[in-house]
């Protein structure tokens, strides 16, 4: 990924890759983020449906998403006119003023980082996890038997597959829930292919930042 903007005062970094804008927001220690960037509907959603202990994470996710849209569309883009609202399945969706055009979004959080990926080209999924070994007792949740055998020989591969599959699931958005271990893509350089019943091809990339591993997947 290409880093095209960094060192914003609130700890925001903008990256770009293959038609996708990716924003990374570092948690600051100087108090909670202000709510000035929320639309009226987002304020109602926050106060009525989000648990108080999740408010900081929820706010950071919306904040970084709107920063990415601003980077993509220009400084005249007003944050309060861009909304991130859940669809009936609870998946975040971007809504903007007339003329903005359709944009797809994916959000992820891990410890001190909040990440948003936005694209006007197809669907996008993003995931971020700390760079640390994945305990073997968790492998069966997201690895197929063949993948577990590979990870026994290459333990570091487990983290890459976990992050990649989480991002893939968000980009795939199957009509019914599917276990991550059932997603067994054929992986080549920058491309992954899902066999039947999905029969889909996606582009993907990894990026390491602040001791975290990011995966971005785009259809």
C-alpha atoms as one frame of an Amber mdcrd trajectory, in Angstrom:
protein
   0.000   0.000   0.000   1.058   3.554  -0.665   1.094   5.959   2.238  -0.196
   9.244   0.857  -1.008  11.285   3.956   0.249  11.046   7.528   0.748  13.002
  10.745  -2.692  14.531  11.004  -3.000  16.115  14.456  -5.434  13.482  15.739
  -3.155  10.562  14.801  -4.766   9.776  11.432  -2.881   8.066   8.602  -4.245
   7.669   5.072  -3.157   4.837   2.784  -4.232   4.000  -0.754  -4.287   0.702
  -2.619  -5.963  -0.453  -5.836  -8.833   2.025  -5.711  -9.283   1.675  -1.948
  -8.679   4.412   0.610  -7.620   3.087   4.013  -7.549   5.208   7.150  -5.846
   4.282  10.408  -6.660   6.242  13.564  -4.488   5.850  16.643  -6.174   6.146
  20.011  -5.122   9.356  21.694  -4.645   9.829  25.425  -5.935  13.404  25.495
  -9.615  12.645  26.087 -12.538  11.281  24.046 -13.153  12.389  20.495 -15.661
  15.189  20.081 -19.018  14.375  18.508 -18.968  17.379  16.175 -18.653  15.150
  13.095 -21.867  13.180  13.760 -25.097  13.770  11.864 -28.372  14.046  13.822
 -29.277  10.449  12.892 -25.871   9.207  14.026 -26.257  10.996  17.359 -29.588
   9.268  17.941 -28.077   5.919  16.952 -25.173   6.414  19.362 -27.326   7.409
  22.335 -30.113   4.859  21.807 -28.411   1.702  20.513 -24.693   1.726  21.418
 -23.626   0.552  24.865 -21.814   3.327  26.793 -18.622   1.273  27.108 -18.502
   1.006  23.302 -18.938   4.742  22.647 -15.190   5.513  22.210 -14.662   2.664
  19.726 -17.872   3.510  17.851 -16.889   7.176  17.594 -13.374   6.377  16.399
 -14.769   4.098  13.690 -17.080   6.816  12.344 -14.380   9.442  12.652 -11.760
   7.498  10.689 -14.330   6.528   8.035 -15.291  10.151   7.411 -11.645  11.161
   7.296 -11.087   8.613   4.530 -14.079   9.954   2.563 -12.668  13.465   2.981
  -9.296  12.330   1.622 -10.999  10.681  -1.356 -13.472  13.461  -2.192 -11.576
  16.561  -1.083 -11.612  19.035   1.826 -15.004  20.452   0.818 -16.587  17.182
   2.009 -18.429  18.024   5.256 -18.275  15.259   7.857 -21.818  15.781   9.144
 -23.240  15.291   5.636 -21.614  11.849   5.354 -23.333   9.218   7.481 -22.265
   5.724   8.531 -25.451   3.833   9.377 -26.142   0.108   9.778 -28.193  -1.805
   7.235 -30.857  -4.325   8.392 -28.105  -6.892   9.007 -26.089  -4.415  11.085
 -23.375  -3.936   8.417 -22.079  -0.321   8.237 -23.182   1.553   5.111 -22.092
   4.955   3.811 -24.708   7.574   2.970 -23.812  10.947   1.526 -25.197  14.015
  -0.201 -26.527  13.813  -3.744 -23.708  13.451  -6.241 -21.313  11.667  -3.889
 -21.865   8.334  -5.664 -21.965   4.876  -4.069 -19.112   4.076  -1.707 -18.528
   0.780   0.098 -17.033   0.758   3.606 -15.572  -1.708   6.081 -14.476  -1.029
   9.675 -12.201  -2.832  12.122 -10.765  -2.175  15.590  -7.898  -3.631  17.594
  -6.497  -2.253  20.829  -5.208   1.233  19.985  -6.098   1.319  16.271  -9.338
   1.898  14.393  -9.313   1.229  10.650 -11.713   2.065   7.813 -11.491   1.034
   4.158 -13.594   2.843   1.532 -13.926   2.211  -2.202 -16.121   3.153  -5.137
 -15.149  -0.063  -6.932 -16.945  -3.188  -5.732 -16.972  -4.374  -2.142 -14.231
  -4.019   0.442 -13.322  -5.740   3.698 -10.666  -4.808   6.249  -9.363  -6.399
   9.429  -6.603  -5.475  11.873  -5.054  -7.550  14.650  -1.989  -7.173  16.902
   1.114  -8.937  15.608   1.240 -11.858  18.042   0.980 -15.653  17.827  -2.549
 -17.007  17.497  -3.182 -19.668  20.159  -3.578 -23.140  18.670  -6.799 -23.713
  20.618  -8.399 -21.053  18.373  -7.234 -22.466  15.060 -10.268 -24.704  14.514
 -12.549 -21.652  14.465 -11.046 -20.245  11.264  -8.712 -22.842   9.683  -9.625
 -25.853   7.579  -7.864 -29.174   8.385  -5.431 -28.593   5.522  -4.680 -25.057
   6.699  -4.096 -26.284  10.268  -1.539 -28.759   8.929   0.247 -25.913   7.138
   0.202 -23.726  10.254   1.747 -26.537  12.313   4.757 -26.214  10.009   4.509
 -22.405   9.751   2.893 -21.035  12.946   3.244 -17.409  11.795   0.900 -18.198
   8.900  -2.050 -18.538  11.292  -2.198 -14.792  11.984  -2.079 -13.915   8.276
  -4.877 -16.356   7.470  -6.995 -15.122  10.382  -6.721 -11.448   9.384  -7.163
 -12.275   5.700 -10.283 -14.390   6.262 -11.900 -11.790   8.511 -11.416  -9.167
   5.786 -12.556 -11.625   3.105 -15.779 -12.389   4.987 -16.616  -8.683   5.180
 -16.031  -8.236   1.437 -17.916 -11.441   0.541 -20.989 -10.739   2.733 -22.595
 -14.147   2.263 -26.417 -14.169   2.443 -26.228 -16.622   5.358 -23.551 -16.972
   8.064 -20.587 -19.113   6.993 -17.828 -20.374   9.338 -14.452 -18.864   8.530
 -12.980 -22.366   8.343 -15.306 -23.014   5.371 -13.645 -20.206   3.394 -10.581
 -21.883   1.890  -9.306 -19.612  -0.872  -6.631 -20.410  -3.418  -4.049 -17.725
  -2.711  -1.684 -16.295  -5.297   0.332 -13.081  -5.280  -2.252 -10.392  -4.526
  -5.205 -12.538  -5.643  -7.378 -15.081  -3.873 -10.054 -17.284  -5.417 -12.917
 -18.979  -3.628 -14.065 -22.361  -4.989 -17.767 -23.334  -5.311 -20.268 -22.506
  -3.991 -18.865 -18.963  -3.991 -16.673 -18.954  -7.122 -15.432 -15.418  -6.546
 -12.097 -13.697  -7.070 -10.714 -10.934  -4.854  -7.627  -8.764  -4.684  -5.882
  -8.460  -1.319  -2.946  -6.839   0.404  -1.317  -6.737   3.838   0.201  -3.804
   5.706   2.033  -3.717   9.043   1.628  -0.604  11.201   2.259   0.061  14.892
   2.819  -3.653  15.600  -0.526  -4.506  13.980  -1.262  -6.439  10.808  -3.891
  -5.056   8.414  -5.515  -7.034   5.599  -7.613  -5.365   2.898  -9.716  -7.404
   0.442 -11.569  -5.953  -2.560 -13.899  -7.629  -5.046
